[in-house]
Amino acid sequence: MAYLFTSESVSEGHPDKVADQISDALIDNFLAFDKESKVACETLVTTGQVILAGEVKSHTYLDVQKIARDTINKIGYTKGEYMFDGNSCGVLSAIHEQSEDINQGVDRGKKEEQGAGDQGMMFGYASNETENFMPLALDLSHRILKELAALRRENKEITYLRPDSKSQVTIEYSDDNIPQRIDAIVVSTQHDDFADDETMLAKIRKDVVDILIPRVVAKLPESIQKLFNSDIKYHINPTGKFVIGGPHGDTGLTGRKIIVDTYGGKGAHGGGAFSGKDPSKVDRSAAYATRHIAKNLVAAGVADEVLVQVSYAIGVVEPMGIFIDTYGTCPFNMTDGEIAEKVSEIFDMRPFAIEERLKLRSPMYSETAAYGHMGRQNETVTKTFSQPNGETVTLDVELFTWEKLDYVEKVKAVFGL
């Protein structure tokens, strides 16, 4: 019997994502001037206020207030009527030095002996149902909000949009797990005030269905475009008026959108957030590494769908173990346990090896903090960072290195494919 599956996304202006982006902007700035920085930074945003807290070990000094304000302005919170804007909000920093008790388990005489920054389990997932090896419902949810943000910045076809928004997509699957159609789409977007609520709701609905969705569909592969039809159930701003939003409408915290950040409820999640953590924290680095493994396994033809788990003990170099689940989609006679053994031969999962393989000590994290950490475009960009003393540094930074299919041939060789 056919079944429905749903995933959601939130925009860069959602209060939790505002917090994530500030935390990751701090990470990038620390790494730009001291790539050995150890950082765990949390952010809270609410009406007119930003609170920064966490632990740092670094040789650089930053103007954290300016970084927070610049990030908020870049997102689009630039008007006093939002009750939260980058130029006027208060920024309180309670960042202090990292505990030596924790640091002694991570830093070692030889870098390759670096221990895990925490205990826990991390998961990576990949599926061949989309070109970027991501679950389709989440991929579409992200695309809707990225296009909505583009419309907001263009300020031409739709001129009343504010930064906060959410989306949700429900897909009907066949018994053999093939997407059949889009069943429902939910879009809730913050907007300027209207004189008449009924006119407002009708206008927003029409613009979403007639402007936003066609722009999203036009950028999709033909096979996915076919899933859209006139029978889709649209829920557009279903609660009605949405003028009060962002951190004024709902307090935001770093790390509260971990399912949006990963696979939209497909696969599994170990529970650890990503943003605000330097790559010595395996919550982040090992989650990226397991995504890299899963994606390369699927691309190599080991399975149509793969879940990878790795686990660590704090301060211990080697992982506790690697688990593989192919959901019965492996096309040849090999158990998941046997696949896991071969994966251990191919991928070095020691924390320092992960950092080196994926180039994680570069300031690559601001781009991850909205619209998902997985399924993104691997590319190199140029970034410039400034310190309070006027020193600047310009770097070429490779983004989303865990999305590269650079191990496909190695996987094929080991598996005899």
C-alpha positions in Angstrom: 0.0 0.0 0.0 1.3 3.5 -0.8 2.5 5.7 2.1 3.2 9.3 2.8 6.4 10.8 4.1 6.9 14.4 5.2 9.9 16.7 5.8 10.2 20.3 6.8 12.7 23.1 6.5 13.1 26.6 8.0 14.5 29.7 6.4 17.7 31.7 7.3 15.4 34.2 9.1 13.9 31.6 11.4 15.1 32.5 15.0 16.9 29.1 15.6 18.7 29.5 12.2 19.6 33.1 13.1 21.3 31.6 16.2 23.0 28.9 14.2 24.4 31.4 11.7 25.8 33.7 14.3 27.5 30.7 16.0 29.0 29.5 12.8 30.1 33.0 11.8 32.1 33.0 15.0 33.6 29.6 14.2 34.7 30.9 10.7 36.3 34.0 12.1 38.2 32.1 14.8 39.5 29.5 12.2 40.4 32.2 9.7 43.0 33.6 12.1 43.9 30.5 14.1 43.0 27.2 12.4 43.8 25.3 15.6 41.0 27.2 17.5 38.8 25.1 19.7 35.3 26.6 19.9 31.9 25.6 21.3 29.7 28.7 21.0 26.0 28.9 21.7 23.7 31.8 20.7 20.3 32.9 22.0 18.3 35.5 20.1 15.1 37.2 21.3 13.4 40.6 21.1 16.2 43.1 20.6 18.8 40.9 22.2 21.6 38.5 21.3 23.4 36.4 24.0 26.6 34.6 23.1 28.0 31.9 25.5 30.5 29.1 25.2 34.1 28.0 25.5 37.0 29.0 23.3 40.7 28.2 23.1 42.4 30.4 20.5 45.3 32.7 19.8 43.1 35.3 18.1 40.8 38.1 19.4 37.6 38.9 17.6 35.0 41.6 17.8 32.1 39.2 18.4 29.5 41.9 18.6 30.3 43.1 15.1 30.3 39.6 13.8 26.9 39.0 15.3 25.5 42.3 13.9 26.9 41.7 10.4 25.3 38.2 10.3 21.9 39.5 11.4 22.0 42.3 8.8 23.1 39.9 6.1 20.0 37.7 6.9 17.8 40.7 6.4 16.8 41.9 9.9 17.6 45.5 9.1 14.4 47.4 10.2 13.4 48.6 13.6 9.8 47.5 13.0 11.0 43.9 13.1 11.8 44.5 16.8 15.1 42.8 16.1 17.7 44.3 13.8 21.5 44.1 13.5 22.2 47.7 14.0 20.3 48.3 17.2 20.0 44.9 19.1 22.0 44.4 22.2 24.8 41.8 22.1 26.0 40.3 25.3 29.1 38.0 25.2 29.6 35.4 28.0 32.3 33.4 26.1 35.1 32.1 28.2 38.2 29.8 27.9 37.8 26.1 27.2 38.1 23.7 30.1 41.6 22.2 30.4 39.9 18.9 31.6 38.3 18.6 28.2 41.2 19.9 26.2 43.7 17.3 27.6 41.7 14.5 26.0 41.7 16.2 22.6 45.1 17.8 22.0 48.0 15.3 21.9 51.7 15.5 21.1 51.1 14.0 17.7 48.1 15.4 15.8 47.1 12.0 14.4 46.6 10.9 18.0 44.0 13.5 18.6 41.1 12.1 20.7 37.4 12.6 20.0 36.1 15.9 21.5 33.1 14.1 23.0 31.4 10.7 23.2 28.3 9.8 21.2 27.1 8.3 17.9 26.8 10.1 14.6 24.9 9.1 11.5 25.2 9.7 7.8 22.6 8.8 5.1 22.3 8.8 1.3 19.7 7.7 -1.1 19.6 7.6 -4.9 16.1 9.1 -5.1 17.5 12.6 -5.9 20.6 13.8 -7.9 22.2 15.1 -4.7 21.5 11.8 -2.9 19.2 13.4 -0.4 15.6 12.5 0.6 13.3 14.2 -1.8 10.8 15.8 0.7 13.6 17.6 2.5 15.3 18.6 -0.7 12.1 20.2 -2.0 11.5 21.9 1.4 14.9 23.5 1.3 14.5 24.6 -2.4 11.2 26.3 -1.6 12.7 28.4 1.1 15.8 29.3 -0.8 13.7 30.5 -3.7 11.5 32.4 -1.3 14.6 34.2 0.1 15.7 35.0 -3.4 12.3 36.6 -4.1 12.5 38.6 -0.9 15.9 39.9 -1.8 14.9 40.7 -5.4 11.9 42.6 -4.0 10.2 42.8 -7.4 7.6 40.1 -7.9 6.8 39.8 -4.2 7.5 42.9 -2.2 6.0 42.2 1.3 8.2 39.3 2.5 10.1 39.3 5.8 12.9 37.0 6.7 11.2 34.3 8.8 9.5 31.4 7.0 9.0 27.6 7.1 8.1 25.0 4.6 6.9 21.4 4.6 6.5 18.8 1.8 4.5 15.5 1.9 5.3 12.9 -0.8 3.4 9.8 -1.7 5.6 6.7 -2.2 4.8 3.4 -3.8 5.3 0.1 -1.9 8.8 -0.2 -3.5 9.7 3.3 -2.1 9.5 5.2 -5.4 8.1 8.8 -5.2 4.7 9.0 -7.0 3.5 12.5 -6.4 3.5 15.6 -4.2 0.6 15.2 -1.8 0.8 18.5 0.2 3.0 21.6 0.5 2.9 23.9 3.5 4.5 27.4 3.4 4.3 29.9 6.2 6.0 33.2 5.5 6.4 36.3 7.6 5.1 39.4 5.8 4.5 43.1 6.1 1.3 44.3 7.6 -1.8 44.5 5.3 -4.8 46.7 5.8 -7.1 43.8 5.2 -6.5 40.2 6.5 -8.6 38.5 3.9 -6.9 40.3 1.0 -3.5 39.5 2.6 -4.2 35.8 2.8 -5.5 35.6 -0.8 -2.5 37.6 -2.1 0.1 35.5 -0.3 -1.6 32.2 -1.4 -1.8 33.3 -5.0 1.9 34.5 -5.0 3.1 31.3 -3.5 1.2 29.0 -5.9 1.6 31.1 -9.0 5.1 32.7 -8.5 7.2 30.8 -6.0 6.3 27.1 -6.8 6.8 27.5 -10.6 10.2 29.0 -10.0 11.1 26.0 -7.8 9.7 23.5 -10.3 11.6 25.1 -13.2 14.9 24.3 -11.6 14.1 20.6 -10.9 15.0 17.6 -13.1 12.2 16.6 -15.4 11.6 13.4 -13.4 10.8 15.4 -10.3 8.8 18.0 -12.1 6.3 15.3 -13.0 5.5 14.8 -9.4 3.8 18.2 -9.2 0.2 18.4 -10.3 -3.0 20.5 -9.8 -4.2 18.2 -7.0 -1.5 19.2 -4.5 -3.0 20.4 -1.2 -1.5 23.8 -0.4 -1.5 25.2 3.2 -0.3 28.8 2.9 0.1 30.7 6.2 -2.6 28.4 7.6 -2.8 30.3 10.9 -3.5 33.5 9.1 -1.6 36.7 9.8 2.2 36.3 10.3 3.6 39.8 10.8 5.3 39.2 14.2 8.1 36.8 13.5 11.8 36.1 13.8 13.4 36.5 17.2 10.7 38.9 18.3 8.0 36.2 17.7 10.0 33.2 19.0 13.3 33.0 20.9 16.0 31.2 18.9 18.7 28.9 20.1 21.7 27.3 18.4 21.2 23.6 17.6 17.4 23.3 17.7 17.0 22.3 14.1 19.1 19.1 13.8 16.6 17.2 11.6 16.3 20.2 9.2 20.1 20.3 9.2 20.5 16.6 8.2 17.9 14.3 6.5 14.5 15.5 7.3 13.6 12.4 9.4 15.0 9.8 7.0 17.8 7.6 8.2 18.7 8.5 11.8 20.3 11.2 14.0 22.7 10.8 16.9 21.3 13.9 18.7 24.3 16.2 18.5 23.9 19.6 16.9 26.5 21.0 14.5 26.6 24.8 14.5 29.0 26.6 16.9 31.4 23.6 17.1 34.9 23.4 15.7 35.7 20.1 13.9 37.4 18.5 16.9 33.8 17.9 18.1 32.9 14.7 16.4 29.2 15.6 16.7 30.0 17.7 13.6 33.0 16.2 11.9 32.0 12.6 12.1 28.4 13.4 10.9 30.0 15.0 7.8 32.3 12.0 7.4 29.5 9.5 7.6 27.5 11.5 5.0 30.6 11.3 2.8 30.8 7.6 3.2 27.1 7.0 2.6 27.0 9.2 -0.5 30.1 7.5 -2.1 28.7 4.0 -1.3 25.4 4.8 -3.1 27.1 6.5 -6.0 29.4 3.5 -6.4 26.5 1.1 -6.5 27.0 -0.7 -3.2 23.3 0.0 -2.4 20.4 2.3 -3.3 20.1 3.6 0.2 22.6 3.6 3.0 22.8 4.5 6.7 26.2 4.8 8.3 26.8 5.0 12.1 30.0 5.7 13.9 30.5 6.1 17.6 33.3 7.5 19.9 34.4 7.8 23.5 35.7 11.2 24.6 39.5 11.5 24.4 39.8 8.1 22.5 41.4 8.1 19.1 39.8 5.1 17.4 36.0 5.0 17.0 34.0 2.4 18.9 32.8 0.9 15.6 31.1 1.4 12.3 27.5 0.2 11.5 26.0 0.0 8.1 22.3 -0.5 7.1 21.5 -0.8 3.4 17.8 -1.4 4.0 18.0 -4.6 1.9 19.0 -2.6 -1.2 22.5 -4.0 -1.8 22.4 -5.7 -5.2 25.1 -8.3 -4.5 25.5 -11.1 -1.9 27.2 -9.2 1.0 25.8 -8.6 4.5 25.7 -5.2 6.1 28.3 -6.3 8.6 30.7 -7.4 5.7 30.1 -4.0 4.1 31.0 -2.2 7.3 34.3 -4.1 7.5 35.3 -3.0 4.0 34.2 0.6 4.8 36.6 0.5 7.8 39.4 -0.4 5.4 38.6 2.5 3.0 37.9 5.4 5.4 40.1 6.4 8.3 37.6 7.6 11.0 40.1 8.9 13.5 39.1 12.5 14.4 42.3 14.1 12.9 42.1 12.0 9.8 38.5 13.2 9.2 39.7 16.8 9.7 42.4 16.3 7.1 40.4 14.4 4.6 37.5 16.9 4.5 39.7 20.0 5.1 37.6 20.9 8.1 40.0 23.4 9.7 39.1 26.1 7.2 36.4 28.7 7.7 33.7 26.8 5.8 30.8 26.8 8.2 28.7 29.9 7.7 27.3 28.5 4.5 26.2 25.3 6.4 24.0 27.1 8.9 20.9 27.5 6.8 19.2 25.2 4.3 20.9 22.0 5.5 24.4 20.8 6.0 24.0 17.9 3.5 23.2 17.7 -0.2 24.8 21.0 -0.9 27.1 22.2 -3.7 30.8 21.5 -3.3 32.6 24.6 -4.5 35.5 27.0 -3.7 34.8 30.6 -2.7 36.9 33.5 -1.7 36.3 34.9 1.8 37.8 38.0 3.6 37.9 38.3 7.4 38.9 41.2 9.6 40.2 41.6 13.1 39.6 44.6 15.5 43.2 45.7 14.9 42.6 46.1 11.2 44.3 43.0 10.1 42.5 41.2 7.3 43.0 37.8 5.7 41.6 36.6 2.3 41.3 32.9 1.8 40.1 30.5 -0.9 37.7 28.1 1.0 36.4 24.8 -0.3 32.8 24.3 0.9 30.8 21.1 1.6 33.8 18.8 1.0 31.8 15.9 2.4 29.6 16.1 -0.7 32.4 15.2 -3.0 32.3 11.8 -4.9 36.0 11.4 -4.6 36.0 7.9 -3.1 33.7 6.2 -5.7 36.6 4.5 -7.5 38.2 3.4 -4.3 34.9 1.9 -3.1 34.4 0.2 -6.5 37.9 -1.3 -6.3 37.5 -2.6 -2.8 34.0 -4.1 -3.5 35.0 -5.4 -6.9 32.4 -3.3 -8.8 
